[in-house]
Amino acid sequence: MANRSMTVHGKTILRETPKRYAKKSEYREKNIIALILALQISFFLLCMAMIVNHVTAPVQVNRGKGEKVERYKSVTVCSGESLWEISRRYYTDECGSMEVYIKRIMKLNDMQDERIHTGACLVIPYYEPP
């Protein structure tokens, strides 16, 4: 039988067997991995919550006549429609110039140019009183 204790400076110290030490080490590794995974999931969920809050939060615009809130609408492109035609339907003075409004729509929809296709869904910003 292996000696499980040793004396150092007059004090008896228990030594762990290699198997028991290996089990403790394995247990610690699993706990560390679980902790890292939990932290990563928490960080991911926090980031997603911040992104959703940023995207869905209304933007207040004050132009002297009263405050307006920026909202978003999903629009399905019909046959023969252009981005300019769709933009004209939702454009108001709060949007700035038509060119700026078109660029905003293109950015919201990750578009490289003004070409749109029938059946495509576009996110269109518009302004309305709160």
C-alpha positions in Angstrom: 0.0 0.0 0.0 1.3 3.4 -0.9 2.2 5.8 1.8 -0.4 8.6 1.7 1.2 10.8 4.3 4.5 12.4 4.8 6.1 14.4 7.6 7.5 17.9 6.9 9.0 20.0 9.7 7.2 17.8 12.2 3.8 18.1 10.6 2.0 15.3 8.9 0.8 16.1 5.4 -1.6 13.9 3.4 -0.5 13.2 -0.1 -3.0 12.5 -2.8 -2.8 9.4 -5.0 -2.2 10.0 -8.7 -5.7 8.8 -9.5 -7.4 11.2 -7.1 -5.2 14.1 -8.3 -6.1 13.3 -11.9 -9.8 13.3 -11.0 -9.5 16.6 -9.3 -7.6 18.1 -12.2 -10.2 16.8 -14.7 -13.0 18.2 -12.5 -11.3 21.6 -12.4 -10.8 21.5 -16.2 -14.5 20.8 -16.7 -15.5 23.6 -14.4 -13.2 26.1 -16.2 -14.6 25.0 -19.6 -18.2 25.4 -18.3 -17.4 28.8 -16.8 -15.8 30.0 -20.1 -18.8 28.7 -22.1 -21.3 30.4 -19.7 -19.4 33.7 -20.0 -19.3 33.5 -23.8 -23.1 32.8 -24.0 -23.8 35.7 -21.6 -21.6 38.0 -23.7 -23.4 36.9 -26.9 -26.8 37.4 -25.3 -25.8 40.9 -24.0 -24.6 41.9 -27.5 -27.7 40.6 -29.1 -29.9 42.5 -26.7 -27.9 45.7 -27.3 -28.2 45.3 -31.1 -32.0 44.6 -30.9 -32.4 47.6 -28.7 -30.4 49.8 -31.0 -32.2 48.7 -34.2 -35.8 48.9 -32.7 -35.4 52.1 -30.6 -37.3 55.0 -32.2 -35.4 58.0 -33.1 -36.8 61.4 -32.1 -36.7 64.2 -34.7 -37.5 67.8 -33.7 -38.2 70.1 -36.7 -40.0 72.9 -34.9 -43.6 71.7 -35.8 -43.4 69.0 -33.1 -41.5 65.9 -32.5 -41.7 63.0 -34.9 -40.6 59.4 -34.3 -38.7 57.4 -36.9 -40.4 54.1 -37.5 -39.7 51.2 -40.0 -41.9 49.4 -42.4 -41.3 46.3 -44.4 -42.3 46.8 -48.1 -42.5 44.1 -50.8 -41.4 45.3 -54.2 -44.1 45.0 -56.9 -43.5 44.5 -60.6 -42.2 47.6 -62.3 -41.4 49.5 -59.1 -38.2 51.4 -58.6 -36.5 52.4 -55.4 -37.2 56.0 -56.2 -41.0 55.3 -56.5 -41.1 53.5 -53.2 -39.1 56.2 -51.5 -41.5 58.9 -52.8 -44.4 57.2 -51.0 -42.7 57.4 -47.6 -40.5 60.5 -48.0 -41.1 63.5 -45.6 -39.1 66.6 -44.9 -37.6 64.9 -41.8 -35.8 62.6 -44.1 -33.6 65.3 -45.5 -33.1 65.3 -49.2 -34.4 62.5 -51.4 -30.8 61.4 -52.2 -30.0 61.2 -48.5 -33.2 59.2 -47.9 -32.4 56.8 -50.8 -28.9 56.2 -49.4 -30.4 55.5 -45.9 -32.8 52.9 -47.4 -29.9 51.3 -49.3 -27.8 51.2 -46.1 -30.6 49.7 -44.0 -31.1 47.0 -46.7 -27.3 46.3 -47.4 -27.8 47.4 -51.0 -24.8 48.2 -53.2 -26.8 50.0 -55.9 -30.4 51.2 -56.5 -31.5 48.0 -58.3 -34.4 46.1 -56.7 -36.2 43.0 -57.8 -39.9 42.1 -57.8 -40.8 40.2 -54.6 -37.9 41.6 -52.6 -38.6 42.9 -49.1 -37.2 46.3 -48.1 -37.0 48.0 -44.8 -38.2 51.6 -45.2 -37.8 54.3 -42.5 -40.6 56.8 -42.1 -41.6 59.5 -39.6 -44.8 59.9 -37.7 -46.0 61.8 -34.5 -45.4 59.8 -31.3 
